[in-house]
Amino acid sequence: MTSLNLATIFGPNLLHKQKSTDKEFSVQSSARAEESTAIIAVVQKMIENYEALFMVGGCFFTLLLCILKLNKEIPGWCYTRMK
């Protein structure tokens, strides 16, 4: 599948406007179509540039592994801070 196909499938589910009422959601279908096009474009760019966005550099990854080996409590500490 191409990045556009993946973005079309996953984009509207990943990034969507929170609806305040059912009436608002059904009335503004043209605005929703424009939002969907923008969302798909953003998710497509994210897919195409996943390495720059989500990959950890080798040096940083090695440093992280060393820190985790030195102190086994760090993953738990990080997890509690994320809540």
N, C-alpha and C positions, 0 to 999 in steps of 0.2 A: 504494500500500500504506500501511496505517496504521503508526504507530510500534509498536503492539503486534505486528502481523504481522512487521515487520522484526526486532524484539527476539526474537520466538519463533524466527525462522530463524537469526539471527546470535548471539544471546546465549549459548547453550550452547557454541558454538565459540570465542567470545571469552573467556569466563570459565568455567573448569571446574576442579574439584578434581582434583589429580593422584592417580591411583589407584596404590596400592602393590602390589596383587595383583589378578589377574583374579577371584578368588573374592570379594574384598571388593566389587568393582564389581557383581557379579551378585546378591549376597545382599541388599544394602541398597537395593532398588529404591524403596521408599516414601521413604526418606531422600533418594535421588537426585531423586525427583519434587518434594519440598519445596525442594531446592536449586535445581532448574531453575526453579521458580516465582519464587524470590527473584532468581535471575540474570536472568530475563526482565524482572522489575520494574525492576531496576537499569539494565539496558540500555535499556529503554523510557524511563526518566527521562533517561538520557544523550542519547538521540535527541531527545527533546522539548526539552531544554535545551542543544542543541549550540552555540548562539550564545554563551551565557554560559561554556560550558566550553572551546570551541575557537577562537573568533574573536579575532583580535588587534585591539585598538583602533587607530583611524586615526593618532593621535599616535605611538603606539609603533611602528607599521609604518613611518611616515615616518622616524622616528629610526633604525630598523634599516636602511632603505635608504641613508640618508646615511652611516652607519657602514660599510656594505658597499662603497659607492662610494669612500670614503676609503682603505680598506685591503683589498686583494683577497685577503690571506692569512687573513682572519677566518673565512670558511666552512671552509677546510681545518683551521684550528686548532680550531674548534668540533667538527668531525667527529672529529678524533683524541681529543678529550676525552670524547666520547660512547661510545667503545668500551670 
